[in-house]
Amino acid sequence: MDKNTDNRTIALAALFQCVEGVRQLAHEGQVDQQLFHTCLHSTSNENTDTIQDVYGDINQLKIGFNVLLYQLGTSQLTPDGTQKNLEVTRYAINLLHLERKLSANPELFQKLLEGIEDVQRQRKHFDATDETIVSRLAEIYSDSISQLGPRIMVKGDQSYLGRTEIAAKIRALLLSGIRASLLWRQAGGSRWKLLLERGKMQRRAEDLLKQIP
């Protein structure tokens, strides 16, 4: 993968889309279905010649680009006047940190890859958001990423967080976030890049959003 601003912007938008899905599930008990399908599909997608291939096309990341703009902006308010949700930023930062720890643990990384290969075989029979796939992705997250520590503490409405199916969807989205974090690093992303290219990525996200119907 080329290490350029475009690829880093797309990867970061994908990461923000995943954690926005986590926020929706934790606070509302439901998630935008296109968002959910795009994120979960990326985790087991074998067509990965380019970062656009991983997500189908940039049209599928419209929510992620918008969240990126909100989160990287200097204002404490979103365009609709509501308070910026810092939970989303915290989840994203934690996932970037966990991905680095995972990459430094070859044994656990291999275990995760074997799990994803299993999901890829299942995808021949099930859609990306089928309960069978969601449960398997959640299991992979628990068996690999959760072992790294510290665990990501998701905040929200306990009436939703206590439901097994919601918890599984959240873990599946967090695993998709690890995938996006890996793409971010492969595209040359780092803490310094995030700091130094913040404005440039905002402008690129705005340009890419204009291309989306």
C-alpha positions in Angstrom: 0.0 0.0 0.0 1.3 3.5 -0.9 2.1 5.6 2.1 0.3 8.8 1.2 -2.2 11.2 2.7 -5.2 9.8 0.7 -4.7 6.3 2.1 -4.2 7.6 5.6 -7.3 9.7 5.4 -9.4 6.8 4.2 -8.0 4.5 6.8 -8.7 7.0 9.6 -12.2 7.6 8.3 -12.8 3.8 8.3 -11.6 3.7 11.9 -13.9 6.5 12.9 -16.8 4.8 11.2 -16.2 1.6 13.2 -16.1 3.5 16.5 -19.1 5.6 15.6 -21.0 2.3 15.2 -19.8 1.2 18.6 -21.2 4.5 20.0 -24.5 4.0 18.3 -25.0 0.5 19.6 -23.9 1.5 23.2 -26.3 4.5 23.4 -29.1 3.7 21.0 -29.1 -0.1 20.8 -29.0 -0.1 17.0 -26.6 0.8 14.3 -26.7 2.2 10.8 -26.9 -0.9 8.7 -24.7 0.4 5.8 -22.1 1.4 8.3 -22.3 -2.0 10.0 -22.1 -4.0 6.8 -19.1 -1.9 5.4 -17.1 -2.3 8.6 -17.7 -6.0 9.0 -17.2 -6.8 5.4 -13.8 -5.1 5.5 -12.6 -7.5 8.2 -12.9 -10.6 6.1 -12.6 -9.1 2.6 -10.1 -10.9 0.5 -10.1 -8.3 -2.3 -7.5 -6.0 -0.8 -5.3 -4.7 -3.7 -6.0 -1.1 -2.6 -7.5 0.4 0.5 -10.6 1.3 -1.6 -11.0 -2.4 -2.4 -11.2 -3.2 1.3 -14.3 -1.1 1.8 -15.9 -1.5 -1.6 -15.5 2.2 -2.5 -15.3 5.5 -0.6 -19.1 6.0 -0.9 -19.4 3.4 1.9 -17.3 5.5 4.3 -19.5 8.7 4.2 -20.2 8.5 7.9 -16.6 7.9 8.7 -15.4 11.0 6.7 -18.0 13.1 8.5 -17.0 11.8 11.9 -13.3 12.4 11.1 -14.1 16.0 10.3 -16.0 16.4 13.6 -13.3 14.8 15.7 -10.3 16.4 14.1 -11.9 19.9 14.1 -10.9 22.4 16.7 -14.5 23.3 17.7 -16.0 21.5 20.7 -19.3 21.5 18.8 -20.4 19.4 15.8 -21.9 21.3 12.9 -25.4 20.7 14.2 -24.5 22.4 17.5 -24.2 19.3 19.7 -21.2 18.7 22.0 -18.4 16.8 20.4 -18.4 13.1 21.6 -15.0 12.4 23.1 -15.8 8.7 23.6 -15.4 8.2 19.9 -11.9 9.7 19.9 -11.0 7.6 22.9 -12.1 4.4 21.3 -10.1 5.3 18.1 -6.9 6.1 20.1 -7.2 2.9 22.1 -7.7 0.8 19.0 -4.6 2.4 17.4 -2.6 1.5 20.5 -3.9 -2.1 20.6 -3.1 -2.6 17.0 0.5 -1.7 17.7 0.6 -4.1 20.6 -0.9 -6.8 18.4 1.6 -6.3 15.6 4.4 -6.8 18.2 2.9 -10.1 19.3 3.5 -12.6 16.4 1.8 -15.5 18.2 -1.4 -13.6 18.9 -1.4 -12.0 15.5 -1.2 -15.4 13.9 -4.1 -16.6 16.0 -6.2 -13.6 14.8 -5.3 -14.3 11.2 -6.3 -18.0 11.5 -9.6 -16.8 12.9 -10.2 -14.4 10.0 -9.4 -17.2 7.5 -12.1 -19.2 9.2 -14.5 -16.3 8.8 -13.6 -16.0 5.1 -14.6 -19.6 4.6 -17.9 -18.9 6.4 -18.5 -15.9 4.2 -19.1 -18.2 1.3 -22.4 -19.1 3.0 -23.3 -16.1 5.1 -23.6 -12.4 4.7 -21.1 -10.1 6.5 -23.7 -9.1 9.1 -25.2 -12.5 9.6 -25.5 -13.5 13.3 -23.1 -16.4 12.6 -20.4 -14.1 11.3 -21.0 -11.4 14.0 -20.6 -14.0 16.7 -17.4 -15.4 15.2 -15.8 -12.0 14.8 -16.7 -11.2 18.4 -15.1 -14.4 19.5 -11.9 -13.6 17.6 -11.8 -10.2 19.2 -12.2 -11.7 22.7 -9.6 -14.4 22.0 -7.0 -12.1 20.6 -7.4 -8.3 21.1 -8.9 -8.6 24.6 -5.9 -10.5 25.7 -3.6 -7.6 25.0 -5.0 -5.2 27.6 -6.0 -2.7 28.7 -9.5 -3.6 27.5 -11.6 -0.9 25.9 -14.3 0.1 28.3 -17.4 1.0 26.3 -19.8 3.4 27.9 -23.4 3.6 27.2 -26.9 2.5 28.3 -26.6 -0.7 30.4 -29.9 -2.0 29.1 -28.2 -2.2 25.7 -24.7 -3.2 26.8 -26.1 -6.1 28.8 -27.6 -7.7 25.8 -25.6 -10.5 24.3 -26.3 -9.6 20.7 -25.4 -6.0 21.2 -22.1 -6.9 23.0 -21.2 -9.2 20.0 -21.9 -6.5 17.5 -19.7 -4.1 19.5 -16.8 -6.5 19.6 -17.1 -7.2 15.9 -17.0 -3.5 15.2 -13.9 -3.1 17.4 -12.2 -5.9 15.5 -13.1 -4.0 12.3 -11.5 -1.0 13.9 -8.3 -3.0 14.4 -8.3 -3.8 10.7 -8.6 0.0 9.9 -5.8 0.7 12.4 -3.6 -1.8 10.6 -4.3 -0.1 7.3 -3.5 3.3 8.9 -0.1 2.1 10.0 0.6 0.4 6.6 -0.2 3.7 4.9 2.4 5.4 7.0 0.2 6.6 9.8 1.6 7.4 13.3 1.0 9.8 16.1 3.3 12.3 14.5 1.4 12.0 11.2 -1.9 12.5 13.0 -0.5 15.6 14.6 1.3 17.1 11.6 -1.2 16.2 8.9 -4.4 17.0 10.8 -5.4 19.9 8.7 -4.3 18.2 5.5 -6.4 15.1 6.2 -9.4 17.3 7.1 -9.1 19.0 3.7 -8.7 15.7 1.9 -11.8 14.3 3.7 -13.8 17.3 2.6 -12.6 16.7 -1.0 -13.5 13.0 -0.9 -17.0 13.8 0.6 -17.7 16.0 -2.3 -17.3 12.9 -4.6 -19.9 11.0 -2.7 -23.5 11.4 -3.9 
